[in-house]
Amino acid sequence: MTAHISPIDWGLKSSLAEPALPELNELGLDRQDMELRCRQNTYEWLVRQYSEDGGAFHGFYDARSKRMAESQTSNLIAPWQLIAAYDRYGDESLLDRARRAADWVEENLVDSHPMSFVLGGVQDNYKPDQLWTKYTADYARLNLALYRRLGQAQYLERAEQGGRFLVQSQTHGFAPKYDRAAERWLDMGWQSFGRVVTALLGLAQELNDRTWARRAMAWVDYGVSLQAANGCFHLVHDTYYSSDVAADEMRALLLMSQEEGDTPCREAAIRFADWHVEHQRPDGPWWVTVDASGVPASVYVGPGDVPNIAIALLYVHRETGEMRYLLSALRAIHYSVDVQVTPDSGAPYLDDPNVLWGFWSWQPYYDYTMSSDQSTHHVRGMWYFLDYLQTLPLPVRADLVTAWRKYRESGKAE
């Protein structure tokens, strides 16, 4: 499956039912501790960010003012954690919350007027007249994930509706957004072609219609044309690398390579993965924004992007067998574990139940906010890593332990 919401979408079985791997301790991790962190975040932190009355997640929590922000586009991503948790725990209440959040998005953020030429587009939080391909692709993927688990036709119909908006974007030069007030497509913005590709491939699969796959290939061809000589993609205003639009590009390129046997797709994914290995900070993350000259635009990390990139690097490892990608993913997962607010973490606002077991939106803290869509990537990243490691042969796990020891001793990856 191509939704990539949950480890089972990648064909991974939950490692919960298996004995804990002894190599985990040698990698500086503890499965029981990681599973506790994920469960506590899901049931103690994430559920607190959800409004039962409104049927949606709050936009974020501000620990300084103890304020929950109004619901917004975080509801496109936060339900992924609920879906993955449902797959892991079998808790129907989690899936029901995910369904209600998707319904809230449909009712509040989606252009749904029958006379609209951009029916299915999803609006931006701060500029509601702008409909973004990035958000619309997430909308399609969320609804595909729900359709696969609920079997209700309305979710497949919504995904296809979003897909038609993406087709309109493609028709207008792969425009990243549409301005309803100006009634025109805009060619500058966040060009997250990877999310679009995975959405279109998902539609091709569910609708059994290769037309959608051909459209996805057109997006891949366009995306590959944007790759810089050093392997990076500067997808924000054609100028900036953003950790927010990195993981899906790697996954999408590999998916298309596997679907179509396209060597340039595979090579582009590996070059982008190599850029991440080379530019990973010693403590595991990547800068949130880097300009085309290689200079960080700010000295901040968007923590939730880090485990999402780790998941993508696991895909690259499975494709290539190269240890550097698995080691890079491990370093990123360590970062997630290290930055979670646990009772013994010494984090600020530790006595606030809306902070405990969560993850800050930025490092350094900046505005002391927490967002459910950030949490989603951290928790899913831990689950993906645990479940993927369980599938690896003993010699590969042993090689990872050796690589981790060498990294810890030298402070750099080989």
C-alpha positions as CSV (number, residue, x, y, z in Angstrom):
1,M,0.0,0.0,0.0
2,T,1.2,3.5,-0.7
3,A,-0.4,5.6,2.0
4,H,2.5,5.3,4.4
5,I,0.4,6.2,7.4
6,S,1.3,3.2,9.5
7,P,4.0,0.4,9.5
8,I,1.5,-2.1,8.3
9,D,1.1,0.1,5.1
10,W,4.7,-0.9,4.4
11,G,4.0,-4.6,5.1
12,L,5.6,-4.5,8.5
13,K,4.1,-6.6,11.4
14,S,3.9,-5.1,14.8
15,S,7.0,-6.1,16.9
16,L,4.9,-6.0,20.1
17,A,4.0,-9.7,19.8
18,E,7.7,-10.7,19.3
19,P,10.5,-11.0,21.9
20,A,12.5,-7.8,22.3
21,L,15.7,-7.9,20.2
22,P,18.8,-8.0,22.3
23,E,20.6,-5.7,19.9
24,L,18.3,-2.8,21.0
25,N,20.1,-2.4,24.3
26,E,23.4,-2.4,22.4
27,L,22.0,0.4,20.2
28,G,21.2,2.5,23.3
29,L,17.5,1.8,23.1
30,D,14.9,-0.1,25.2
31,R,11.8,-1.4,23.5
32,Q,9.7,-1.4,26.7
33,D,10.7,2.2,27.3
34,M,10.0,3.2,23.7
35,E,6.6,1.5,23.6
36,L,5.7,3.2,26.9
37,R,6.7,6.6,25.5
38,C,4.5,6.0,22.4
39,R,1.5,4.7,24.4
40,Q,1.7,7.6,26.9
41,N,2.0,10.1,24.2
42,T,-1.0,8.6,22.4
43,Y,-3.3,8.2,25.4
44,E,-2.1,10.9,27.8
45,W,-0.9,13.7,25.5
46,L,-2.4,13.4,22.1
47,V,-5.9,12.7,23.3
48,R,-5.7,15.9,25.4
49,Q,-5.1,17.8,22.2
50,Y,-8.4,16.5,20.8
51,S,-11.7,18.3,21.3
52,E,-14.4,15.7,21.7
53,D,-17.0,18.4,21.3
54,G,-15.5,19.7,18.1
55,G,-14.4,16.4,16.7
56,A,-10.9,17.7,15.8
57,F,-7.4,18.4,17.1
58,H,-6.5,21.8,18.4
59,G,-4.0,23.6,16.2
60,F,-1.3,23.6,18.9
61,Y,-0.9,24.1,22.7
62,D,0.9,27.2,24.0
63,A,2.4,26.2,27.4
64,R,3.1,29.9,28.3
65,S,-0.6,30.9,28.2
66,K,-2.0,27.4,28.7
67,R,-4.0,28.1,25.5
68,M,-5.3,25.6,23.0
69,A,-5.3,27.1,19.5
70,E,-8.3,26.7,17.2
71,S,-8.4,23.6,15.0
72,Q,-6.5,23.9,11.7
73,T,-4.5,21.9,9.2
74,S,-2.8,19.8,11.9
75,N,-5.9,17.7,11.5
76,L,-4.5,16.4,8.1
77,I,-1.6,14.7,9.9
78,A,-2.4,14.1,13.5
79,P,-5.0,11.4,12.7
80,W,-2.2,9.4,11.2
81,Q,-0.9,8.6,14.7
82,L,-4.4,7.5,15.7
83,I,-4.6,5.2,12.7
84,A,-1.2,3.7,13.3
85,A,-2.1,3.3,17.0
86,Y,-5.4,1.6,16.0
87,D,-3.3,-0.8,13.8
88,R,-1.1,-1.5,16.8
89,Y,-3.6,-1.7,19.7
90,G,-6.9,-2.5,18.0
91,D,-8.6,0.4,19.8
92,E,-11.7,1.4,17.8
93,S,-12.0,4.7,19.7
94,L,-8.7,5.9,18.2
95,L,-9.9,5.1,14.7
96,D,-13.2,6.9,15.4
97,R,-11.4,10.1,16.5
98,A,-9.3,9.9,13.3
99,R,-12.5,9.6,11.2
100,R,-14.1,12.6,13.0
101,A,-11.0,14.7,12.5
102,A,-11.1,13.9,8.7
103,D,-14.8,14.8,8.7
104,W,-13.9,18.1,10.3
105,V,-11.3,18.9,7.6
106,E,-13.9,18.1,4.9
107,E,-16.4,20.5,6.5
108,N,-14.0,23.3,7.4
109,L,-11.0,23.4,5.1
110,V,-12.0,21.9,1.8
111,D,-13.4,23.8,-1.2
112,S,-16.6,21.9,-1.9
113,H,-18.7,24.1,-4.1
114,P,-20.0,22.3,-7.2
115,M,-19.2,25.3,-9.4
116,S,-15.6,25.5,-8.2
117,F,-12.9,24.7,-10.7
118,V,-10.6,23.8,-7.8
119,L,-13.1,21.5,-6.0
120,G,-11.2,19.5,-3.4
121,G,-8.4,22.0,-2.6
122,V,-7.5,22.4,1.0
123,Q,-6.9,25.9,2.4
124,D,-3.9,27.3,4.3
125,N,-4.3,28.2,7.9
126,Y,-3.0,31.8,7.6
127,K,-4.2,32.6,4.1
128,P,-7.5,30.9,3.7
129,D,-8.0,32.1,0.2
130,Q,-5.0,30.0,-0.8
131,L,-5.5,26.3,-1.6
132,W,-2.3,24.3,-1.4
133,T,-1.3,21.1,-3.3
134,K,0.7,20.1,-0.2
135,Y,-2.3,20.1,2.1
136,T,-4.6,18.6,-0.6
137,A,-2.2,15.6,-1.1
138,D,-2.3,15.0,2.7
139,Y,-6.1,15.2,2.6
140,A,-6.2,12.5,-0.1
141,R,-3.8,10.3,1.7
142,L,-5.7,10.6,5.0
143,N,-9.0,9.7,3.3
144,L,-7.3,6.7,1.5
145,A,-6.1,5.4,4.8
146,L,-9.5,5.7,6.4
147,Y,-11.1,4.0,3.3
148,R,-8.8,1.1,3.7
149,R,-9.7,0.6,7.3
150,L,-13.4,1.5,7.3
151,G,-14.4,0.5,3.7
152,Q,-16.8,3.5,3.5
153,A,-17.1,4.9,0.0
154,Q,-17.3,8.5,1.1
155,Y,-13.6,8.5,2.0
156,L,-12.5,7.1,-1.3
157,E,-14.7,9.8,-3.0
158,R,-13.0,12.5,-1.0
159,A,-9.6,11.2,-1.9
160,E,-10.5,11.2,-5.6
161,Q,-11.9,14.7,-5.2
162,G,-8.5,15.8,-3.8
163,G,-6.8,14.0,-6.7
164,R,-8.7,16.0,-9.2
165,F,-7.4,19.2,-7.6
166,L,-3.9,17.8,-7.9
167,V,-4.6,17.2,-11.6
168,Q,-5.5,20.9,-12.0
169,S,-2.3,21.9,-10.3
170,Q,-0.4,19.7,-12.8
171,T,-2.3,21.3,-15.7
172,H,-1.1,24.7,-14.5
173,G,2.6,23.9,-14.5
174,F,2.6,21.9,-11.2
175,A,1.6,25.1,-9.4
176,P,1.9,24.6,-5.6
177,K,-1.2,26.7,-4.7
178,Y,-4.3,28.4,-6.0
179,D,-5.4,31.9,-5.0
180,R,-9.2,32.1,-4.9
181,A,-9.3,35.8,-4.4
182,A,-7.1,36.5,-7.4
183,E,-8.6,33.5,-9.3
184,R,-5.2,32.2,-10.5
185,W,-2.6,29.6,-9.8
186,L,0.6,30.6,-8.1
187,D,3.9,29.2,-9.2
188,M,5.8,30.1,-6.0
189,G,5.3,28.2,-2.7
190,W,5.9,24.8,-1.1
191,Q,6.4,22.3,-3.9
192,S,5.9,19.0,-2.1
193,F,5.8,16.8,-5.1
194,G,6.5,13.7,-3.0
195,R,3.2,14.0,-1.2
196,V,1.3,14.4,-4.5
197,V,3.0,11.3,-5.9
198,T,2.1,9.1,-3.0
199,A,-1.5,10.3,-3.1
200,L,-1.8,9.7,-6.9
201,L,-0.3,6.2,-6.6
202,G,-2.7,5.5,-3.8
203,L,-5.6,6.4,-6.0
204,A,-4.2,4.3,-8.9
205,Q,-4.2,1.3,-6.5
206,E,-7.6,1.8,-4.9
207,L,-9.4,2.8,-8.2
208,N,-7.5,0.2,-10.3
209,D,-6.8,3.0,-12.8
210,R,-3.4,3.4,-14.3
211,T,-4.2,7.0,-15.4
212,W,-3.5,8.1,-11.8
213,A,-0.1,6.4,-12.0
214,R,0.8,8.1,-15.2
215,R,-0.1,11.4,-13.6
216,A,2.2,10.5,-10.7
217,M,5.0,9.8,-13.1
218,A,4.6,13.3,-14.6
219,W,5.0,14.8,-11.1
220,V,8.1,12.7,-10.5
221,D,9.6,13.8,-13.8
222,Y,9.0,17.4,-12.7
223,G,10.4,16.8,-9.3
224,V,13.6,15.2,-10.5
225,S,14.1,18.3,-12.7
226,L,14.3,20.3,-9.5
227,Q,17.1,18.4,-7.9
228,A,20.3,20.4,-7.3
229,A,23.7,19.1,-8.3
230,N,24.5,18.1,-4.7
231,G,21.4,16.0,-4.4
232,C,19.3,18.4,-2.4
233,F,15.9,19.7,-3.2
234,H,15.1,23.4,-2.7
235,L,11.3,23.1,-2.7
236,V,10.3,26.2,-0.9
237,H,10.1,29.2,-3.2
238,D,12.7,27.4,-5.4
239,T,15.3,28.6,-2.9
240,Y,15.2,26.7,0.4
241,Y,15.6,23.2,1.6
242,S,13.0,22.5,4.3
243,S,12.9,19.4,6.5
244,D,9.1,19.5,6.2
245,V,9.3,18.6,2.5
246,A,12.0,16.0,2.5
247,A,10.8,12.6,3.7
248,D,8.0,12.3,1.2
249,E,10.2,13.1,-1.7
250,M,12.6,10.2,-0.9
251,R,9.7,7.8,-0.4
252,A,7.9,8.9,-3.5
253,L,10.9,8.6,-5.8
254,L,11.6,5.1,-4.5
255,L,7.9,4.1,-4.8
256,M,7.8,5.2,-8.4
257,S,11.1,3.4,-9.1
258,Q,9.5,0.2,-7.8
259,E,6.3,0.7,-9.6
260,E,7.8,1.6,-13.0
261,G,11.4,0.3,-12.8
262,D,12.6,3.8,-13.3
263,T,16.3,4.1,-12.6
264,P,16.5,7.9,-12.5
265,C,13.9,8.0,-9.8
266,R,15.9,5.6,-7.7
267,E,19.1,7.5,-8.3
268,A,17.4,10.8,-7.3
269,A,16.1,9.3,-4.1
270,I,19.5,7.9,-3.1
271,R,21.3,11.2,-3.9
272,F,18.8,13.0,-1.7
273,A,19.3,10.4,1.1
274,D,23.1,10.9,0.8
275,W,22.6,14.6,1.2
276,H,20.8,13.9,4.5
277,V,23.5,11.6,5.7
278,E,26.1,14.2,4.9
279,H,24.3,17.1,6.5
280,Q,22.9,15.4,9.6
281,R,23.9,17.2,12.8
282,P,26.0,15.3,15.4
283,D,22.9,15.2,17.7
284,G,20.8,13.5,15.0
285,P,18.5,16.1,13.5
286,W,18.6,18.4,10.4
287,W,18.3,22.2,10.3
288,V,14.7,23.1,9.5
289,T,15.6,25.4,6.6
290,V,18.8,25.7,4.5
291,D,19.3,28.0,1.6
292,A,20.6,27.1,-1.8
293,S,24.2,28.1,-0.8
294,G,24.1,25.6,2.1
295,V,23.6,28.2,4.9
296,P,20.9,27.5,7.5
297,A,18.3,30.2,7.3
298,S,17.8,29.8,11.1
299,V,19.5,27.8,13.8
300,Y,16.4,25.9,14.6
301,V,15.2,22.3,14.2
302,G,11.6,21.3,13.5
303,P,11.8,18.2,15.7
304,G,8.9,16.3,14.2
305,D,10.5,16.4,10.7
306,V,13.4,14.4,12.1
307,P,11.7,11.0,12.7
308,N,9.7,11.4,9.5
309,I,13.0,11.6,7.6
310,A,14.2,8.6,9.6
311,I,11.3,6.6,8.2
312,A,12.2,7.6,4.7
313,L,15.8,6.5,5.3
314,L,14.6,3.1,6.4
315,Y,12.9,2.9,3.0
316,V,16.2,3.7,1.4
317,H,18.0,1.1,3.5
318,R,15.6,-1.6,2.4
319,E,16.1,-0.6,-1.2
320,T,19.9,-0.4,-1.1
321,G,21.1,-2.4,1.9
322,E,23.6,0.3,2.7
323,M,24.3,0.6,6.4
324,R,24.8,4.4,6.3
325,Y,21.0,5.0,5.9
326,L,20.1,2.6,8.7
327,L,22.6,4.3,11.0
328,S,21.4,7.7,10.1
329,A,17.8,6.7,10.9
330,L,18.9,5.3,14.2
331,R,20.6,8.6,15.1
332,A,17.4,10.4,14.2
333,I,15.3,8.1,16.4
334,H,17.7,8.6,19.3
335,Y,17.0,12.3,18.8
336,S,13.2,11.7,19.2
337,V,13.7,9.7,22.3
338,D,16.0,12.4,23.8
339,V,13.6,15.3,23.2
340,Q,10.4,13.8,24.5
341,V,9.1,15.5,27.7
342,T,9.1,12.6,30.2
343,P,8.7,12.9,34.0
344,D,12.5,12.8,34.5
345,S,13.4,15.0,31.5
346,G,13.8,18.2,33.4
347,A,11.9,20.0,30.6
348,P,10.1,23.3,31.3
349,Y,6.4,23.3,32.2
350,L,6.8,19.7,33.3
351,D,3.9,20.0,35.8
352,D,1.5,20.8,33.0
353,P,-0.4,17.7,31.9
354,N,-0.7,19.2,28.4
355,V,3.1,19.2,28.1
356,L,4.0,15.9,29.8
357,W,4.8,13.1,27.2
358,G,4.7,15.6,24.3
359,F,7.3,17.1,22.0
360,W,8.1,20.7,21.5
361,S,7.4,22.3,18.1
362,W,10.9,23.8,17.9
363,Q,14.4,23.3,19.2
364,P,15.4,25.6,20.9
365,Y,11.9,26.0,22.3
366,Y,11.2,29.4,20.6
367,D,7.5,29.8,21.5
368,Y,6.9,26.8,23.9
369,T,4.2,25.3,21.7
370,M,3.4,21.7,21.0
371,S,1.5,20.4,18.0
372,S,-0.2,17.1,17.4
373,D,1.2,16.8,13.8
374,Q,4.7,16.9,15.3
375,S,3.9,14.2,17.8
376,T,2.6,12.0,15.0
377,H,5.9,11.7,13.3
378,H,7.9,11.1,16.5
379,V,5.6,8.2,17.6
380,R,5.3,6.7,14.1
381,G,9.1,7.0,13.7
382,M,9.7,4.9,16.8
383,W,7.1,2.3,15.7
384,Y,8.5,2.1,12.2
385,F,12.1,1.6,13.5
386,L,11.1,-1.1,16.0
387,D,9.0,-3.0,13.5
388,Y,11.6,-2.7,10.7
389,L,14.5,-3.7,12.9
390,Q,12.6,-6.9,13.7
391,T,12.6,-7.9,10.0
392,L,16.3,-7.6,9.6
393,P,18.5,-10.7,9.6
394,L,20.9,-11.2,12.5
395,P,24.0,-10.3,10.5
396,V,22.5,-6.9,9.5
397,R,21.5,-6.1,13.1
398,A,25.0,-7.1,14.2
399,D,26.5,-4.8,11.6
400,L,24.3,-1.9,12.8
401,V,25.6,-2.5,16.4
402,T,29.1,-2.3,15.1
403,A,28.4,0.8,13.1
404,W,26.7,2.5,16.1
405,R,29.7,1.7,18.3
406,K,32.1,3.1,15.8
407,Y,30.0,6.2,15.5
408,R,29.8,6.7,19.2
409,E,33.5,6.3,19.5
410,S,34.5,8.6,16.6
411,G,31.5,11.1,16.6
412,K,31.0,10.6,12.9
413,A,29.4,8.1,10.5
414,E,31.7,6.2,8.1
